[in-house]
């Protein structure tokens, strides 16, 4: 047989003794055993477990939304970081026709380089002696698609 030892103050012991007499128990140990092993304690435990499950069921949708918000916030922060990196990089604007190579020397851009950057190049923007020859070369090599129009619209890019 196992023994359980409880340390109680004098007031607590007197109250327990009174409760035991009211319930009809001669020994306090029998009364405590009755309290611990009674169905009402187990019923209370089951009630607490049911309440806990209900609370968890109520909380779960909110925790799911919080997890979703955390994921979306992380995605937004990642996008902002990417945009900051793009903003920090020097942008290529205007019609600069020179670029620097790895050794810091400036070197002229080719028509193909400009075409790769801008995706569109109009004949009147080409700074070449013979734009027709360049267009024929691009057409024959298949590097670019040449679209002939009656009137060039250099404002549209």
C-alpha positions as CSV (number, residue, x, y, z in Angstrom):
1,X,0.0,0.0,0.0
2,X,1.2,3.5,-0.9
3,X,1.2,6.5,1.5
4,X,0.4,10.1,0.7
5,X,1.5,12.8,3.2
6,X,-0.3,16.1,3.3
7,X,1.0,19.1,5.3
8,X,-1.9,21.3,6.4
9,X,-2.2,24.2,8.8
10,X,-4.3,23.8,11.9
11,X,-7.2,25.7,10.4
12,X,-7.2,23.6,7.3
13,X,-7.1,20.4,9.4
14,X,-10.0,21.5,11.5
15,X,-12.1,22.4,8.4
16,X,-11.3,19.0,6.9
17,X,-12.2,17.3,10.2
18,X,-15.6,19.2,10.2
19,X,-16.3,18.3,6.6
20,X,-15.5,14.6,7.3
21,X,-18.0,14.6,10.3
22,X,-20.7,16.3,8.2
23,X,-20.3,13.7,5.5
24,X,-20.4,10.9,8.1
25,X,-16.8,9.8,8.1
26,X,-15.1,8.8,11.4
27,X,-11.5,9.0,10.0
28,X,-10.2,11.9,8.0
29,X,-8.2,9.5,5.8
30,X,-11.4,7.8,4.7
31,X,-12.9,11.1,3.9
32,X,-9.9,12.2,1.8
33,X,-9.9,8.8,0.0
34,X,-13.6,9.2,-0.8
35,X,-12.9,12.7,-2.2
36,X,-10.0,11.6,-4.3
37,X,-11.6,8.5,-5.7
38,X,-15.2,9.7,-6.1
39,X,-16.9,10.0,-9.4
40,X,-17.4,13.7,-9.0
41,X,-13.7,14.3,-9.2
42,X,-13.5,12.2,-12.3
43,X,-16.5,14.0,-13.7
44,X,-14.9,17.3,-12.9
45,X,-11.7,16.2,-14.7
46,X,-13.7,15.1,-17.8
47,X,-15.6,18.4,-17.7
48,X,-12.3,20.3,-17.6
49,X,-11.0,18.3,-20.5
50,X,-14.1,19.0,-22.5
51,X,-13.8,22.7,-21.8
52,X,-10.2,22.6,-22.8
53,X,-11.1,21.0,-26.1
54,X,-13.8,23.6,-26.8
55,X,-11.4,26.4,-26.0
56,X,-8.8,24.9,-28.3
57,X,-11.4,24.6,-31.0
58,X,-12.3,28.2,-30.6
59,X,-8.6,29.3,-30.6
60,X,-7.5,27.3,-33.6
61,X,-9.0,29.5,-36.4
62,X,-7.3,32.5,-34.8
63,X,-4.0,30.8,-34.6
64,X,-4.4,29.8,-38.2
65,X,-5.1,33.4,-39.2
66,X,-2.1,34.6,-37.2
67,X,0.2,32.0,-39.0
68,X,-1.2,33.2,-42.3
69,X,-0.5,36.8,-41.4
70,X,3.1,35.9,-40.3
71,X,3.7,34.2,-43.6
72,X,2.3,37.2,-45.6
73,X,4.3,39.6,-43.6
74,X,7.5,37.6,-44.2
75,X,6.7,37.7,-48.0
76,X,6.1,41.4,-47.9
77,X,9.4,42.0,-46.0
78,X,11.2,39.9,-48.5
79,X,9.7,41.8,-51.5
80,X,10.6,45.1,-49.8
81,X,14.2,43.9,-49.3
82,X,14.4,43.0,-53.0
83,X,13.0,46.4,-54.0
84,X,15.6,48.1,-51.8
85,X,18.3,46.2,-53.5
86,X,17.0,47.2,-56.9
87,X,16.8,50.8,-55.9
88,X,20.3,50.8,-54.6
89,X,21.7,49.5,-57.9
90,X,22.7,52.2,-60.3
91,X,19.9,52.5,-62.9
92,X,20.6,52.9,-66.6
93,X,18.7,55.9,-67.9
94,X,18.7,58.0,-71.0
95,X,20.6,57.1,-74.1
96,X,24.1,56.6,-72.7
97,X,26.0,54.9,-75.4
98,X,29.1,53.9,-73.2
99,X,29.5,51.4,-70.5
100,X,32.4,50.4,-68.2
101,X,33.9,47.0,-68.3
102,X,35.4,45.1,-65.4
103,X,38.7,47.1,-65.5
104,X,36.9,50.4,-65.3
105,X,37.6,51.4,-68.9
106,X,34.7,52.8,-70.8
107,X,33.8,51.0,-74.0
108,X,31.1,51.6,-76.5
109,X,27.9,49.7,-76.3
110,X,26.9,47.7,-79.4
111,X,23.4,47.9,-80.9
112,X,22.8,44.4,-79.6
113,X,23.6,45.5,-76.0
114,X,21.3,48.5,-76.2
115,X,18.6,46.3,-77.8
116,X,18.9,43.8,-74.9
117,X,18.6,46.5,-72.3
118,X,15.7,48.5,-73.8
119,X,13.9,45.6,-75.6
120,X,12.9,48.2,-78.3
121,X,15.1,50.3,-80.6
122,X,13.9,52.7,-83.2
123,X,15.8,53.4,-86.3
124,X,16.0,57.2,-85.6
125,X,17.5,56.5,-82.2
126,X,20.4,54.5,-83.7
127,X,23.6,56.4,-83.7
128,X,25.2,54.6,-86.6
129,X,26.4,55.6,-90.0
130,X,24.3,53.1,-91.8
131,X,21.2,52.0,-89.8
132,X,19.8,50.0,-92.7
133,X,22.9,47.7,-92.8
134,X,22.5,47.1,-89.0
135,X,18.8,46.3,-89.5
136,X,19.6,43.9,-92.3
137,X,22.3,42.2,-90.1
138,X,19.9,41.8,-87.2
139,X,17.3,40.4,-89.5
140,X,19.6,37.9,-91.1
141,X,21.1,36.7,-87.8
142,X,17.7,36.4,-86.1
143,X,18.8,38.4,-83.0
144,X,15.9,40.7,-83.2
145,X,12.5,40.9,-84.7
146,X,12.2,43.8,-87.1
147,X,8.8,45.5,-87.4
148,X,8.4,48.0,-90.3
149,X,5.9,50.8,-89.8
150,X,4.9,53.8,-91.9
151,X,5.5,56.3,-89.1
152,X,7.8,55.7,-86.1
153,X,6.5,56.7,-82.8
154,X,9.6,57.3,-80.6
155,X,7.4,58.3,-77.6
156,X,6.1,54.8,-77.3
157,X,8.5,52.4,-75.5
